[in-house]
């Protein structure tokens, strides 16, 4: 597939974000769907590439019930290439919240790049909250369907258990103290392959993550490899208030856009009551469909990108039934 990179500036904050635009090798259909992908916390736009490539393959094959025009994948303002471009401004911020990612969503929805397009948004994990918050702020929502993979929206309807609080605090602590310096790419790669969740990732995704998520810098006169996303910046995406607000607003979003939710079979991050809360019809959260992906955990996009592509393809209609003679 072909791709082109864009750097877009947000007028209110002055921050920029990097976006990749992808086209099927055979050329997109003018009236086809435009997919917009948004990554999870601590990921980056390029990790979607194996999924996008497989989705293009499925959608351009004979018998597909829909065609594709193009796909976009966006970096959050403090992730990937965006983090480097915004480095000076980000140094002045203690935390970077999901509301700021929501500003990116709103800006892109209202941008010239989506005018006249049939948009399908695909968000993973924390970015699902940004799509609810940003989508509801948008003047208009040019989205034909939204697909939320392992959404991390949450509710305070029932107090969290001691175990849940302990796990949450441990996650914040572990993120802050996690190793963030390596002598070279080889030592970084070896370390990641021994650590969860990276040791479960598809090799192609891991390679893209290393290539686009890290950089070489000089510290104390020595060249080292560091993540583009700092640990302190990552923590901001886990602060629960924005995810609670997003769930409160999910009914409004799902009333405007057909919302498809995809959960993973291995419940690594989302408790059962959280999943039930997200799909609570008594609160007006009416899902167009709910899918369980087999054999994967929370990081499904990174673990089995082809399965994710097939799931998206099937949600959007899959293949046309073949006529019987």
DANORKA-V37452 format. One record per helix or strand of 2 or more residues. SS is the DSSP state (H for helix, E for strand). FROM is the first residue (numbers start at 0). TO is the last residue. If there is no record, write none. Layout:
# DANORKA-V37452
ss:SS from:FROM to:TO
ss:SS from:FROM to:TO
This chain:
# DANORKA-V37452
ss:E from:1 to:8
ss:E from:15 to:22
ss:E from:32 to:37
ss:H from:44 to:58
ss:E from:67 to:73
ss:H from:79 to:84
ss:H from:86 to:89
ss:H from:97 to:108
ss:H from:111 to:113
ss:E from:117 to:123
ss:H from:126 to:136
ss:E from:142 to:148
ss:H from:161 to:176
ss:H from:184 to:191
ss:H from:197 to:199
ss:H from:202 to:212
ss:E from:213 to:218
ss:E from:221 to:226
ss:H from:230 to:237
ss:H from:239 to:255
ss:E from:257 to:263
ss:H from:271 to:277
ss:H from:280 to:282
ss:E from:288 to:292
ss:H from:299 to:302
ss:H from:304 to:314
